[in-house]
Every structure is written in C-alpha cells, then in structure tokens.
Amino acid sequence: MKSVLFVCTANICRSPMAMGLFKQKVKAELIDWRIESAGVWAGEGYPATANALKVMAERGINISDHRSRQITKEMIQEFNLILVMEKGHKEALKYEFQEYASRIYLLSEMIGCNSNVEDPIGSSMVDFIDTANEIEQIQDQGFEQINQLAEGE
C-alpha cells in the first residue's frame, strides 16, 4: 500500500489541508493509499482551525473530523513517505528518527525546490487560501514523485 504522512507544526492548518487535498486528488484509488497527518510539536486532539475548515469546505473537502496528533516513531515506521512543510521540521525529524531519514522530505522537494510552505496560523483567510493553493500546486506538479516515493522499497 502507498503511504504518505503530511507533517506541519501543530497539525491544525497545513498538514490537515495537505491531507484533505491529497485524498481528494487520489480519491478514485483511495483504497490503495494510506494518507494521514501529524505535527512535530502538536497538542493532542485539536480540530483543524476554522479557516482551514472553511478553505477546504469551499473546495468540497470535509476535514471536520480531523484531530491533531504528535508525530511518533511508530508513525515514521508505518509510512513510506513523510512530507514536511518547513526545513526545521525536516531537520528535527531527521535528527530524532535518523534510521528513517531517507523517508523524510520537504513537500517542496517534490518539485525540485527547497522552500517552506509558510504557516498561515493567525493570518487572514486570503493567506489560508494561498497556502492551500501552494500545497495543491506542489501536489499536482510533484504527483509522480510523491506516488513513486509513497510506494516504498
């Protein structure tokens, strides 16, 4: 089974949106995928932010059942591909889970870049829309790379 874990800081904005967008992208073959999200420094059990919920709802994506969770070694072990939003996330996870470092990438690396997807928390609705658009664009352009890496060994 293909598997991808989207990771941001608190698991209430970017990674839940990335998870929702990617599930919609592969919905015809969703049975072949495991797609989840987590946070590097997340509290447990918080819903996605109101703006994240709204941006996704406007795209026909319901993430209202999402609850935040802290990334664990077990999650790292279970997923073939871990896509993080920021360089600091990548650095922290590669340090903490060195034996799984080859599975951890910046989302932007899927299209040959090395840039952060900025956190819209506390910003305007426009910033959330921009963030969702950026994530979706990277997922679209980098789909073949994501698909290949999510296959695992």
Residue frames relative to the residue before (quaternion, step in Angstrom):
aa qw qx qy qz dx dy dz
M 1.0000 0.0000 0.0000 0.0000 0.00 0.00 0.00
K 0.4379 -0.6650 0.5398 0.2732 3.55 -1.05 0.80
S 0.0167 0.8162 -0.5770 0.0250 3.58 -0.98 0.77
V 0.0188 0.7804 -0.6230 0.0500 3.51 -1.05 0.93
L 0.1463 -0.7654 0.6246 0.0522 3.53 -1.00 0.97
F 0.2087 -0.7681 0.5963 0.1040 3.58 -0.72 1.12
V 0.0770 -0.8248 0.5595 -0.0268 3.56 -0.79 1.06
C 0.0225 0.7547 -0.6557 0.0083 3.54 -1.08 0.88
T 0.7629 -0.3686 0.2438 0.4719 3.59 -1.14 -0.41
A 0.8482 0.1367 -0.0272 0.5109 3.59 0.42 -1.22
N 0.3859 -0.7524 0.4526 0.2832 3.60 1.32 -0.07
I 0.5768 0.5754 -0.3971 0.4225 3.57 1.00 0.88
C 0.7464 0.3248 -0.2081 0.5423 3.64 1.25 -0.13
R 0.8373 0.2795 -0.1407 0.4483 3.53 -0.04 -1.37
S 0.7289 0.4421 -0.2823 0.4400 3.61 0.66 -0.98
P 0.6407 0.4841 -0.3636 0.4721 3.67 0.94 -0.58
M 0.6304 0.5112 -0.3403 0.4748 3.60 1.05 -0.70
A 0.6435 0.5188 -0.3207 0.4625 3.59 0.96 -0.85
M 0.6388 0.5218 -0.3160 0.4688 3.57 0.99 -0.85
G 0.6807 0.4935 -0.2875 0.4588 3.59 0.86 -0.96
L 0.6589 0.5076 -0.3015 0.4661 3.56 0.95 -0.89
F 0.6922 0.4736 -0.2933 0.4589 3.57 0.91 -0.88
K 0.6085 0.5360 -0.3569 0.4638 3.60 1.03 -0.68
Q 0.6482 0.4991 -0.3227 0.4761 3.57 0.99 -0.79
K 0.6331 0.5582 -0.3253 0.4264 3.58 1.00 -0.83
V 0.7910 0.2816 -0.1404 0.5247 3.60 0.93 -0.87
K 0.2539 0.8318 -0.4782 0.1228 3.60 1.24 0.25
A 0.6188 0.5516 -0.3546 0.4324 3.62 1.05 -0.63
E 0.7852 0.2296 -0.1303 0.5602 3.59 1.14 -0.56
L 0.1911 0.8378 -0.4924 0.1379 3.57 1.23 0.53
I 0.5853 0.5986 -0.3663 0.4062 3.59 1.09 -0.64
D 0.6860 0.4809 -0.2695 0.4749 3.59 1.19 -0.55
W 0.7039 0.4576 -0.2315 0.4916 3.57 1.32 -0.13
R 0.1359 -0.6935 0.6930 0.1428 3.50 -1.39 0.43
I 0.0358 0.8041 -0.5838 0.1059 3.56 -0.51 1.27
E 0.1352 0.7888 -0.5834 0.1387 3.58 -0.59 1.16
S 0.2534 -0.7527 0.5816 0.1757 3.56 -1.32 -0.05
A 0.0202 -0.7722 0.6351 -0.0045 3.53 -1.31 0.45
G 0.3554 -0.7293 0.5445 0.2129 3.54 -1.35 0.11
V 0.5338 -0.6278 0.4673 0.3204 3.55 -1.13 0.70
W 0.7913 0.0866 -0.0259 0.6048 3.58 1.02 -0.84
A 0.2410 0.8226 -0.4745 0.2000 3.56 0.88 1.01
G 0.3979 -0.6248 0.6091 0.2833 3.48 -1.30 0.56
E 0.4853 -0.6796 0.4686 0.2881 3.57 -1.17 0.44
G 0.8699 0.2490 -0.1607 0.3942 3.51 -1.12 0.83
Y 0.4930 0.6577 -0.4431 0.3578 3.61 1.19 0.26
P 0.4581 -0.6648 0.5024 0.3094 3.61 -1.03 0.68
A 0.6244 -0.4780 0.4373 0.4364 3.54 -1.32 0.16
T 0.5999 -0.5755 0.4090 0.3765 3.58 -1.14 0.57
A 0.6589 -0.5218 0.3714 0.3945 3.54 -1.23 0.52
N 0.6679 0.4984 -0.3090 0.4583 3.60 0.94 -0.82
A 0.6313 0.5143 -0.3358 0.4736 3.60 1.01 -0.74
L 0.6359 0.5260 -0.3199 0.4654 3.58 0.98 -0.86
K 0.6840 0.4992 -0.2848 0.4492 3.56 0.91 -0.96
V 0.6503 0.5142 -0.3174 0.4604 3.60 0.90 -0.91
M 0.6735 0.4793 -0.2974 0.4777 3.58 0.94 -0.83
A 0.6385 0.5339 -0.3282 0.4467 3.60 0.95 -0.87
E 0.6402 0.5277 -0.3191 0.4581 3.58 1.05 -0.76
R 0.6908 0.4180 -0.2611 0.5290 3.58 1.27 -0.35
G 0.5561 -0.6318 0.3751 0.3885 3.58 1.28 0.18
I 0.5608 0.5821 -0.3821 0.4479 3.58 1.23 0.48
N 0.1855 -0.7911 0.5777 0.0779 3.56 -0.77 1.07
I 0.0202 0.7941 -0.6062 0.0400 3.59 -0.57 1.16
S 0.2940 0.8074 -0.4734 0.1940 3.59 1.23 0.41
D 0.6674 0.4853 -0.3191 0.4661 3.62 1.14 -0.40
H 0.4422 0.7030 -0.4514 0.3262 3.60 1.28 -0.03
R 0.0099 -0.7562 0.6543 0.0059 3.54 -1.17 0.78
S 0.5046 -0.6843 0.4438 0.2832 3.55 -0.86 1.02
R 0.0285 0.7805 -0.6242 0.0174 3.51 -1.27 0.56
Q 0.5080 -0.6398 0.5071 0.2747 3.49 -1.23 0.71
I 0.4753 -0.6593 0.4965 0.3048 3.57 -0.96 0.82
T 0.1291 -0.7898 0.5981 0.0434 3.56 -1.08 0.78
K 0.6601 -0.4789 0.3917 0.4260 3.55 -1.29 0.24
E 0.6200 0.5561 -0.3431 0.4344 3.57 1.00 -0.79
M 0.6419 0.5094 -0.3220 0.4742 3.59 1.00 -0.79
I 0.6385 0.5268 -0.3255 0.4571 3.56 0.91 -0.93
Q 0.6636 0.5128 -0.2977 0.4561 3.59 0.97 -0.88
E 0.7206 0.4927 -0.2465 0.4210 3.58 0.98 -0.89
F 0.7317 0.4053 -0.2318 0.4966 3.60 1.16 -0.47
N 0.4534 -0.6925 0.5003 0.2541 3.55 -1.00 0.88
L 0.7977 0.1463 -0.0364 0.5839 3.56 1.10 -0.75
I 0.0793 -0.7622 0.6421 0.0226 3.55 -0.92 1.00
L 0.0845 -0.8066 0.5850 -0.0008 3.57 -0.59 1.21
V 0.1303 -0.8127 0.5676 0.0181 3.55 -0.56 1.23
M 0.5190 -0.6826 0.4419 0.2634 3.54 -1.23 0.55
E 0.8082 0.1986 -0.0754 0.5492 3.60 1.10 -0.65
K 0.6386 -0.5379 0.4043 0.3734 3.53 -1.25 0.58
G 0.6425 0.5356 -0.3220 0.4435 3.59 1.02 -0.78
H 0.6081 0.5351 -0.3462 0.4733 3.58 1.10 -0.67
K 0.6594 0.5166 -0.3013 0.4555 3.55 0.91 -0.99
E 0.6626 0.5131 -0.3002 0.4556 3.56 0.89 -0.98
A 0.6761 0.5006 -0.2958 0.4526 3.59 0.87 -0.96
L 0.7012 0.4675 -0.2781 0.4609 3.59 0.87 -0.92
K 0.6456 0.5067 -0.3294 0.4669 3.58 0.98 -0.76
Y 0.6393 0.5128 -0.3234 0.4731 3.59 1.08 -0.66
E 0.7243 0.4543 -0.2495 0.4547 3.57 0.82 -1.03
F 0.7910 0.2156 -0.0870 0.5659 3.58 1.04 -0.78
Q 0.0514 -0.8736 0.4836 0.0201 3.55 0.84 1.06
E 0.6629 0.5263 -0.3168 0.4280 3.59 0.98 -0.77
Y 0.7287 0.3662 -0.2214 0.5347 3.60 1.29 -0.27
A 0.2811 0.8131 -0.4762 0.1819 3.58 1.28 0.27
S 0.6388 0.5598 -0.3319 0.4103 3.59 1.05 -0.69
R 0.6437 0.5217 -0.3128 0.4644 3.61 1.26 -0.22
I 0.6743 0.5320 -0.2618 0.4402 3.58 1.26 -0.43
Y 0.0654 0.7952 -0.5931 0.1076 3.55 -0.74 1.17
L 0.4947 -0.5519 0.5614 0.3681 3.50 -1.36 0.30
L 0.5667 -0.5841 0.4465 0.3719 3.59 -1.03 0.70
S 0.6686 0.5253 -0.3046 0.4293 3.60 0.91 -0.91
E 0.5605 0.6042 -0.3903 0.4105 3.61 1.17 -0.40
M 0.5582 0.6147 -0.3848 0.4030 3.57 1.20 -0.39
I 0.7432 0.2841 -0.1974 0.5727 3.58 1.30 -0.27
G 0.6511 -0.5800 0.2984 0.3881 3.56 1.16 0.62
C 0.5597 0.5817 -0.4022 0.4320 3.59 1.18 0.42
N 0.2355 -0.7388 0.6091 0.1669 3.54 -1.35 0.06
S 0.4379 0.6979 -0.4440 0.3522 3.55 0.79 1.06
N 0.5326 -0.6303 0.4759 0.3041 3.51 -1.26 0.55
V 0.3006 -0.6328 0.6640 0.2614 3.50 -1.37 0.39
E 0.3503 -0.7936 0.4612 0.1867 3.56 -0.27 1.30
D 0.4988 -0.6658 0.4851 0.2695 3.54 -1.14 0.79
P 0.2682 -0.7951 0.5214 0.1550 3.62 -0.67 1.04
I 0.3555 0.7636 -0.4883 0.2285 3.61 1.25 -0.06
G 0.8237 0.1970 -0.1811 0.4999 3.54 -0.91 0.98
S 0.6067 0.5561 -0.3460 0.4504 3.57 1.29 0.05
S 0.7004 -0.4732 0.3448 0.4081 3.52 -1.35 -0.02
M 0.6771 -0.4677 0.3828 0.4199 3.52 -1.34 0.24
V 0.5982 0.5697 -0.3542 0.4384 3.58 1.05 -0.72
D 0.6503 0.5129 -0.3159 0.4628 3.59 1.00 -0.81
F 0.6322 0.5147 -0.3281 0.4773 3.59 1.04 -0.71
I 0.6363 0.5148 -0.3213 0.4762 3.57 0.99 -0.82
D 0.6503 0.5165 -0.3096 0.4630 3.58 0.94 -0.90
T 0.6497 0.5137 -0.3099 0.4668 3.58 0.97 -0.86
A 0.6553 0.5006 -0.3094 0.4736 3.59 0.90 -0.89
N 0.6443 0.5190 -0.3175 0.4634 3.59 0.99 -0.82
E 0.6503 0.5176 -0.3118 0.4603 3.58 0.97 -0.86
I 0.6518 0.5085 -0.3083 0.4707 3.58 0.92 -0.93
E 0.6752 0.4998 -0.2962 0.4546 3.57 0.87 -0.96
Q 0.6437 0.5244 -0.3217 0.4551 3.59 0.97 -0.83
I 0.6556 0.4924 -0.3117 0.4802 3.59 0.95 -0.85
Q 0.6520 0.5108 -0.3225 0.4582 3.59 0.93 -0.84
D 0.6547 0.5100 -0.3114 0.4629 3.59 0.98 -0.82
Q 0.7284 0.4371 -0.2435 0.4681 3.57 0.76 -1.06
G 0.7584 0.3757 -0.1928 0.4964 3.59 1.08 -0.71
F 0.3053 0.8082 -0.4763 0.1633 3.57 1.25 0.15
E 0.6619 0.5091 -0.3292 0.4407 3.61 0.83 -0.87
Q 0.6465 0.5053 -0.3119 0.4791 3.58 1.02 -0.80
I 0.6430 0.5089 -0.3188 0.4754 3.61 0.94 -0.87
N 0.6510 0.5325 -0.3062 0.4460 3.56 0.89 -0.99
Q 0.6781 0.4963 -0.2889 0.4587 3.57 0.89 -0.96
L 0.7103 0.4553 -0.2691 0.4645 3.60 0.81 -0.97
A 0.6355 0.5426 -0.3249 0.4429 3.59 1.11 -0.66
E 0.5428 0.6138 -0.3881 0.4219 3.58 1.27 -0.30
G 0.3248 -0.7497 0.5059 0.2766 3.56 1.09 -0.69
E 0.7524 -0.3783 0.2797 0.4611 3.54 -1.27 -0.35
